[in-house]
Amino acid sequence: MTGTRSEERDALRRAAILAAALECFLRFGYAKTSLDDIAKRANLSRPLLYLKFKNKEDIFSAVFESLFEARYPRVEQVLARPGAARDKLLQVYEIILLEPWELMVGAPMASEFYAACERLLPEVEARHRRRWLKYTQAVLESRPLAEVFMLAVDGLQSDLPTTRVLRQRLELLIERFTD
């Protein structure tokens, strides 16, 4: 029983750290976020951060991973169900694109967050892109078509639209790719 409480406490601390870190990275940017900022927002001491993470880059990596990893089982459930390609593709991108976008849109350093991900964690970014490609290809049934779709999705985001506008653009794009 004690081990379970300890594990639960650790999981809650980790979640608090990641939520605080995401808020700091989106508000101040990667470079200007300090471990003290994260610790204060998480209501923890800085030494306690070091018990959970090696450094700021380790926290940043965990934040980025947490944005997507928990979503993938839901995507796989969508893909396993029967349904029209248009509906499936919209549901998949609702989960992997629009939900995280909603968390970040409007934050002062949102675009810097994604740029920092590409710069600091290129292997993590590439791994997620491969997974997105796999999911997109599963719906569109063509790798080249899935690659072009993903490039188009990247373009939809370039001017940092509101979530509502991004959803509208995504729906139009999906209509074109699934007709």
Residue frames relative to the residue before (quaternion, step in Angstrom):
aa qw qx qy qz dx dy dz
M 1.0000 0.0000 0.0000 0.0000 0.00 0.00 0.00
T 0.6459 0.5323 -0.3237 0.4413 3.59 0.95 -0.87
G 0.6397 0.5297 -0.3230 0.4537 3.59 0.98 -0.85
T 0.6409 0.5293 -0.3172 0.4565 3.56 1.03 -0.77
R 0.6496 0.4966 -0.3173 0.4803 3.60 0.96 -0.82
S 0.6455 0.5205 -0.3125 0.4634 3.55 0.97 -0.86
E 0.6617 0.4927 -0.3032 0.4769 3.58 0.94 -0.86
E 0.6415 0.5176 -0.3194 0.4675 3.57 1.01 -0.80
R 0.6421 0.5122 -0.3145 0.4759 3.60 0.97 -0.86
D 0.6560 0.5097 -0.3104 0.4620 3.59 0.95 -0.87
A 0.6516 0.5092 -0.3146 0.4659 3.57 0.97 -0.83
L 0.6504 0.5060 -0.3138 0.4716 3.59 1.00 -0.80
R 0.6401 0.5151 -0.3229 0.4697 3.59 0.99 -0.80
R 0.6466 0.5204 -0.3162 0.4595 3.54 0.93 -0.93
A 0.6586 0.5037 -0.3053 0.4684 3.58 0.92 -0.90
A 0.6442 0.5141 -0.3190 0.4679 3.60 0.99 -0.81
I 0.6445 0.5152 -0.3183 0.4667 3.58 0.98 -0.84
L 0.6871 0.4863 -0.2929 0.4533 3.59 0.85 -0.95
A 0.6446 0.5055 -0.3248 0.4727 3.60 0.99 -0.76
A 0.6604 0.4971 -0.3024 0.4747 3.57 0.96 -0.87
A 0.6547 0.5175 -0.3090 0.4562 3.57 0.96 -0.86
L 0.6360 0.5178 -0.3355 0.4635 3.59 0.93 -0.85
E 0.6472 0.5175 -0.3163 0.4618 3.57 0.92 -0.88
C 0.6736 0.4904 -0.2946 0.4679 3.60 0.91 -0.89
F 0.6685 0.5016 -0.3090 0.4538 3.60 0.86 -0.93
L 0.6885 0.4686 -0.2857 0.4741 3.58 1.00 -0.76
R 0.6849 0.4738 -0.2828 0.4759 3.58 1.10 -0.59
F 0.8228 0.2571 -0.0948 0.4979 3.58 0.80 -1.05
G 0.4652 -0.6373 0.4698 0.3958 3.58 1.18 -0.51
Y 0.6681 -0.5195 0.3502 0.4015 3.54 -1.23 0.42
A 0.7033 0.5004 -0.2850 0.4168 3.57 0.72 -1.09
K 0.7628 0.3900 -0.2097 0.4713 3.60 0.93 -0.82
T 0.5441 0.5793 -0.4193 0.4389 3.59 1.24 0.04
S 0.1618 -0.7841 0.5931 0.0851 3.56 -0.86 0.96
L 0.6233 -0.5202 0.4192 0.4063 3.54 -1.26 0.31
D 0.5916 0.5586 -0.3594 0.4569 3.58 1.13 -0.58
D 0.6194 0.5408 -0.3379 0.4580 3.60 1.01 -0.82
I 0.6785 0.4916 -0.2839 0.4662 3.54 0.88 -1.00
A 0.6565 0.5183 -0.3136 0.4495 3.57 0.88 -0.94
K 0.6569 0.5134 -0.3158 0.4530 3.60 0.90 -0.90
R 0.6878 0.4809 -0.2863 0.4622 3.59 0.88 -0.94
A 0.6999 0.4414 -0.2634 0.4958 3.59 1.11 -0.63
N 0.3722 -0.7438 0.4663 0.3012 3.59 1.32 -0.11
L 0.5285 0.5809 -0.4236 0.4513 3.52 0.98 0.98
S 0.5182 -0.5990 0.4911 0.3626 3.55 -1.26 0.23
R 0.6149 -0.5547 0.4092 0.3830 3.55 -1.19 0.51
P 0.6335 0.5189 -0.3607 0.4464 3.68 0.89 -0.71
L 0.6221 0.5367 -0.3500 0.4499 3.59 1.07 -0.63
L 0.5772 0.5644 -0.3712 0.4587 3.59 1.13 -0.59
Y 0.6839 0.4987 -0.2833 0.4510 3.56 0.94 -0.90
L 0.5803 0.5508 -0.3859 0.4594 3.59 1.20 -0.27
K 0.7317 0.4161 -0.2164 0.4946 3.57 1.17 -0.62
F 0.8076 0.1133 -0.0097 0.5786 3.58 1.07 -0.81
K 0.5466 -0.6400 0.4412 0.3115 3.57 -1.13 0.75
N 0.7945 -0.1229 0.1712 0.5695 3.54 0.88 -1.03
K 0.7445 -0.3969 0.2860 0.4544 3.56 -1.29 -0.06
E 0.6383 0.5259 -0.3348 0.4515 3.60 0.96 -0.78
D 0.6221 0.5347 -0.3293 0.4677 3.58 1.06 -0.75
I 0.6471 0.4963 -0.3100 0.4887 3.59 1.00 -0.81
F 0.6427 0.5300 -0.3202 0.4512 3.58 0.93 -0.91
S 0.6439 0.5205 -0.3100 0.4674 3.56 0.96 -0.89
A 0.6658 0.5009 -0.2973 0.4663 3.58 0.93 -0.90
V 0.6205 0.5308 -0.3394 0.4669 3.59 1.04 -0.73
F 0.6700 0.5003 -0.2966 0.4614 3.56 0.85 -0.98
E 0.6513 0.5122 -0.3076 0.4678 3.58 0.93 -0.92
S 0.6781 0.5107 -0.3044 0.4321 3.58 0.87 -0.93
L 0.5844 0.5888 -0.3733 0.4153 3.59 1.13 -0.53
F 0.8079 0.3048 -0.1253 0.4886 3.58 1.04 -0.77
E 0.6240 0.5932 -0.3606 0.3588 3.60 0.82 -0.90
A 0.6860 0.4853 -0.2967 0.4537 3.60 0.85 -0.86
R 0.6402 0.5429 -0.3208 0.4388 3.59 1.19 -0.43
Y 0.5820 0.6506 -0.3676 0.3208 3.59 1.06 -0.66
P 0.6292 0.5124 -0.3750 0.4482 3.66 0.89 -0.62
R 0.6266 0.5246 -0.3372 0.4673 3.61 1.06 -0.66
V 0.6260 0.5222 -0.3354 0.4722 3.58 1.03 -0.78
E 0.6721 0.4994 -0.3045 0.4541 3.57 0.89 -0.89
Q 0.6024 0.5328 -0.3564 0.4755 3.61 1.12 -0.56
V 0.6289 0.5239 -0.3296 0.4705 3.59 0.99 -0.83
L 0.6907 0.4904 -0.2846 0.4488 3.58 0.86 -0.94
A 0.6598 0.5237 -0.3046 0.4444 3.59 1.10 -0.66
R 0.6407 0.5259 -0.3280 0.4532 3.60 1.17 -0.49
P 0.5119 -0.6067 0.4888 0.3619 3.57 -1.16 0.47
G 0.3326 0.7447 -0.5423 0.2017 3.54 -1.19 0.45
A 0.6432 -0.5250 0.4018 0.3863 3.52 -1.34 0.28
A 0.6101 -0.5774 0.4059 0.3600 3.56 -1.10 0.74
R 0.6333 0.5454 -0.3343 0.4356 3.58 0.94 -0.87
D 0.6878 0.4826 -0.2801 0.4643 3.57 0.86 -0.96
K 0.6571 0.5128 -0.3101 0.4574 3.56 0.95 -0.88
L 0.6714 0.4988 -0.3084 0.4531 3.57 0.85 -0.95
L 0.6422 0.5075 -0.3265 0.4727 3.58 0.98 -0.76
Q 0.6593 0.5016 -0.3137 0.4641 3.60 0.92 -0.83
V 0.6353 0.5271 -0.3278 0.4595 3.59 0.97 -0.85
Y 0.7352 0.4177 -0.2418 0.4759 3.59 0.81 -0.97
E 0.5205 0.5812 -0.4190 0.4645 3.58 1.22 -0.27
I 0.7070 0.4692 -0.2523 0.4651 3.56 0.94 -0.95
I 0.8071 0.3357 -0.1732 0.4538 3.60 0.67 -1.04
L 0.7528 0.3425 -0.2131 0.5201 3.59 1.17 -0.35
L 0.7684 0.4117 -0.2345 0.4302 3.57 0.53 -1.14
E 0.6400 0.5240 -0.3452 0.4434 3.61 0.95 -0.74
P 0.6882 0.4335 -0.3068 0.4943 3.66 0.80 -0.82
W 0.5981 0.5701 -0.3582 0.4346 3.59 1.06 -0.73
E 0.6367 0.5432 -0.3181 0.4453 3.56 0.96 -0.91
L 0.6400 0.5325 -0.3218 0.4509 3.59 1.04 -0.73
M 0.7922 0.3767 -0.1527 0.4553 3.56 1.02 -0.84
V 0.5639 0.6365 -0.4043 0.3368 3.56 1.02 -0.71
G 0.7885 0.3005 -0.2402 0.4798 3.52 -0.97 0.87
A 0.5371 0.6015 -0.4212 0.4151 3.58 1.21 -0.21
P 0.6090 -0.6092 0.3579 0.3604 3.60 -0.94 0.82
M 0.8074 0.2508 -0.1155 0.5214 3.60 0.94 -0.82
A 0.2104 0.8189 -0.5115 0.1533 3.61 1.14 0.57
S 0.6922 0.4569 -0.3009 0.4708 3.62 0.80 -0.90
E 0.6241 0.5312 -0.3366 0.4636 3.57 1.08 -0.68
F 0.5821 0.5835 -0.3733 0.4258 3.60 1.10 -0.64
Y 0.6987 0.4509 -0.2780 0.4808 3.60 0.80 -0.96
A 0.6289 0.5248 -0.3373 0.4640 3.59 1.01 -0.73
A 0.6457 0.5080 -0.3152 0.4750 3.58 1.01 -0.79
C 0.6050 0.5484 -0.3551 0.4551 3.59 1.05 -0.69
E 0.6804 0.4877 -0.2845 0.4672 3.57 0.88 -0.95
R 0.6948 0.4838 -0.2667 0.4604 3.58 1.00 -0.88
L 0.7829 0.3699 -0.1796 0.4669 3.59 0.79 -1.04
L 0.8057 0.2160 -0.0732 0.5467 3.57 1.08 -0.73
P 0.0438 0.8520 -0.5217 0.0054 3.62 0.80 0.88
E 0.6487 0.5156 -0.3321 0.4507 3.60 1.03 -0.68
V 0.6378 0.5031 -0.3234 0.4853 3.59 1.06 -0.71
E 0.6347 0.5228 -0.3137 0.4748 3.56 0.95 -0.90
A 0.6694 0.4982 -0.2978 0.4637 3.61 0.89 -0.91
R 0.6351 0.5288 -0.3312 0.4553 3.60 0.99 -0.79
H 0.6652 0.4815 -0.3058 0.4819 3.59 0.96 -0.83
R 0.6293 0.5281 -0.3394 0.4581 3.61 0.97 -0.76
R 0.6372 0.5181 -0.3306 0.4650 3.60 0.98 -0.79
R 0.6545 0.5081 -0.3110 0.4656 3.56 0.99 -0.83
W 0.6378 0.5148 -0.3218 0.4740 3.58 0.97 -0.84
L 0.6320 0.5279 -0.3243 0.4655 3.57 1.02 -0.84
K 0.6326 0.5301 -0.3242 0.4623 3.58 0.96 -0.85
Y 0.6767 0.4866 -0.2902 0.4702 3.59 0.89 -0.93
T 0.6658 0.5012 -0.2996 0.4645 3.57 0.92 -0.91
Q 0.6542 0.5101 -0.3017 0.4699 3.56 0.99 -0.85
A 0.6066 0.5588 -0.3541 0.4409 3.60 1.05 -0.69
V 0.6948 0.4431 -0.2714 0.4973 3.59 1.06 -0.68
L 0.7637 0.3926 -0.2048 0.4697 3.58 0.78 -1.03
E 0.3140 -0.8064 0.4489 0.2227 3.59 1.34 -0.26
S 0.7087 0.3369 -0.2574 0.5639 3.57 1.15 0.62
R 0.4199 -0.7175 0.4946 0.2534 3.57 -0.72 1.04
P 0.6685 0.4875 -0.3337 0.4518 3.65 0.77 -0.87
L 0.6495 0.5074 -0.3187 0.4681 3.59 0.98 -0.80
A 0.6403 0.5208 -0.3138 0.4695 3.58 1.02 -0.82
E 0.6424 0.5225 -0.3223 0.4588 3.60 0.99 -0.81
V 0.6664 0.4848 -0.3021 0.4792 3.59 0.93 -0.88
F 0.6165 0.5417 -0.3444 0.4559 3.58 1.00 -0.79
M 0.6827 0.4869 -0.2958 0.4575 3.60 0.85 -0.92
L 0.6150 0.5230 -0.3469 0.4775 3.60 1.05 -0.67
A 0.6499 0.5065 -0.3121 0.4729 3.57 0.99 -0.81
V 0.6231 0.5313 -0.3374 0.4644 3.59 1.01 -0.77
D 0.6109 0.5417 -0.3486 0.4602 3.59 1.01 -0.77
G 0.6622 0.5141 -0.2981 0.4564 3.57 0.97 -0.84
L 0.6074 0.5754 -0.3507 0.4206 3.58 1.06 -0.68
Q 0.7214 0.4620 -0.2251 0.4642 3.55 1.14 -0.68
S 0.4702 0.7569 -0.4001 0.2143 3.56 1.22 -0.46
D 0.7472 0.3644 -0.2257 0.5079 3.62 1.06 -0.62
L 0.4507 -0.7279 0.4151 0.3079 3.60 1.31 0.40
P 0.0709 0.8396 -0.5340 0.0704 3.58 0.70 1.08
T 0.6158 -0.4870 0.4373 0.4387 3.55 -1.30 0.11
T 0.6527 -0.5064 0.3779 0.4180 3.57 -1.22 0.33
R 0.6297 0.5419 -0.3358 0.4439 3.59 0.98 -0.80
V 0.6764 0.4760 -0.2875 0.4829 3.59 0.91 -0.92
L 0.6414 0.5132 -0.3310 0.4645 3.60 0.93 -0.81
R 0.6322 0.5223 -0.3294 0.4680 3.61 0.97 -0.80
Q 0.6521 0.5096 -0.3200 0.4611 3.62 0.91 -0.86
R 0.6549 0.5058 -0.3062 0.4707 3.57 0.94 -0.90
L 0.6536 0.5219 -0.3046 0.4556 3.56 0.95 -0.92
E 0.6428 0.5205 -0.3222 0.4604 3.59 0.96 -0.83
L 0.6467 0.5079 -0.3155 0.4736 3.60 0.98 -0.82
L 0.6566 0.5125 -0.3079 0.4598 3.56 0.93 -0.89
I 0.6606 0.5103 -0.3047 0.4587 3.57 0.90 -0.92
E 0.6024 0.5518 -0.3526 0.4564 3.60 1.03 -0.74
R 0.6821 0.4956 -0.2874 0.4545 3.58 0.92 -0.92
F 0.7276 0.4491 -0.2430 0.4581 3.57 0.98 -0.82
T 0.7574 0.3808 -0.2114 0.4864 3.61 1.11 -0.46
D 0.4827 0.6563 -0.4535 0.3615 3.64 1.18 0.16
